[in-house]
Amino acid sequence: MNSLGLIELTSIAAGMQAADIMLKTSEVELILSRTICSGKYIALIGGEVAAVQSSVDAAVKGLDFAIIDTFVIPNVHPDIFPALSGHSNITELESLGIIESFSVASLIEGADAAVKSASVKIIEIRLAMALGGKAFCTITGEVAAVTSAVESGAKLISDRGLLVNKVVIAHPRKELLSEMI
């Protein structure tokens, strides 16, 4: 699996329909399909780039009235997968970067851009549950690398008008890590 595709919708019913359309269109794997805060729905798939693209396109075409945001990320960074599932192996924070978005789709794209742009580790990607529909990711590494990564990810999100905030904390207290994971 080298590509991710996501559809974020305003309707739960349309979200379930989107997941079904994507699975029937191409050979893709359903990674996540669920309701998220404020009555939205996300469907996340993985597979080969062409299959993921055609699946997302088919669902968007049939459900454009309910689409909030979408993406297809070819050659997704491998650290995105454990970060999405909350299985980070991070035991120490050198510095802490946080990127926060109004949409799940833009946040995952921003996290992928961040980790590809600098030598950092993603701690976690949190998707809209108990967040009012927002999403955020946390990253760690050397201060300069985290700053560069946060800027890269935040720019992508900001260019789409969906950035809530971005922060870099140098030498954070160790208690912050135990609160995140």
CORGI-V659148 format. One record per helix or strand. SS is the DSSP state (2 for helix, 1 for strand). FROM is the first residue (numbers start at 1). TO is the last residue. If there is no record, write none. Layout:
SS:FROM:TO / SS:FROM:TO
//
This chain:
1:3:9 / 2:12:25 / 1:29:36 / 2:37:39 / 1:40:47 / 2:49:66 / 1:67:74 / 2:79:85 / 1:95:101 / 2:104:117 / 1:121:127 / 1:135:140 / 2:143:159 / 1:163:170 / 2:175:180
//
